[in-house]
């Protein structure tokens, strides 16, 4: 994986995380997870994004059992993308 792909994937992770923090605040956990999954698929189709890296960033959120933990993991993914 080249540097450009990593940079574009981190940008996509930040976009997804910021979007979910705004758009999913009032949703049930399952609805937020579905929204996350759709965004991952949408952005992983972009040739400059690495699907494995996207999935790895959001697996903790997808496997969370509470809304609070889901949003904590989304925030952690955002922080990781900014590094």
C-alpha positions in Angstrom: 0.0 0.0 0.0 1.5 3.3 -1.0 1.5 6.6 0.9 -1.3 8.1 -1.2 -3.6 5.2 -0.5 -2.9 5.5 3.3 -3.5 9.3 3.1 -6.8 8.9 1.2 -8.0 6.1 3.5 -7.3 8.2 6.6 -9.2 11.0 5.0 -12.1 8.7 4.3 -12.1 7.4 7.9 -12.3 11.0 9.1 -15.1 11.8 6.8 -17.1 8.8 7.9 -16.5 9.4 11.6 -17.4 13.1 11.5 -20.5 12.3 9.4 -21.7 9.6 11.8 -21.2 11.8 14.9 -23.6 14.3 13.3 -26.0 12.1 11.4 -26.5 9.2 13.8 -26.8 10.9 17.2 -30.5 10.3 17.5 -30.5 6.8 16.0 -30.7 3.4 17.6 -27.5 1.4 17.7 -28.5 -0.9 14.9 -29.5 2.0 12.6 -26.1 3.7 13.3 -24.3 0.5 12.5 -26.2 0.1 9.2 -25.3 3.7 8.3 -21.7 3.0 9.1 -21.6 -0.1 7.0 -23.1 1.8 4.0 -20.5 4.5 4.3 -17.7 2.0 4.4 -18.9 0.3 1.3 -19.4 3.6 -0.5 -16.0 4.9 0.3 -14.1 1.6 -0.1 -15.4 1.5 -3.7 -13.1 4.5 -4.2 -10.0 3.2 -5.8 -7.8 5.3 -3.5 -9.1 3.8 -0.3 -8.0 0.5 1.3 -11.0 -1.5 2.4 -9.0 -3.5 4.9 -7.8 -0.3 6.6 -11.3 1.2 6.6 -12.7 -2.0 8.1 -10.0 -2.2 10.8 -10.7 1.4 11.9 -14.4 0.7 12.4 -14.5 -2.9 13.7 -14.5 -1.8 17.3 -17.6 0.4 16.6 -19.3 -2.3 14.6 -18.9 -4.8 17.5 -19.9 -2.5 20.3 -23.0 -3.4 22.3 -24.1 0.1 23.4 -24.6 3.4 21.7 -22.2 5.1 24.1 -19.4 2.6 23.2 -20.2 2.9 19.5 -19.7 6.7 19.6 -16.6 6.3 21.7 -15.1 4.0 19.1 -16.2 6.4 16.3 -14.3 9.2 18.1 -11.3 7.0 18.5 -11.3 6.2 14.8 -11.4 9.9 14.1 -8.5 10.6 16.4 -6.5 7.7 14.7 -7.2 9.2 11.3 -5.9 12.6 12.3 -2.5 11.2 13.4 
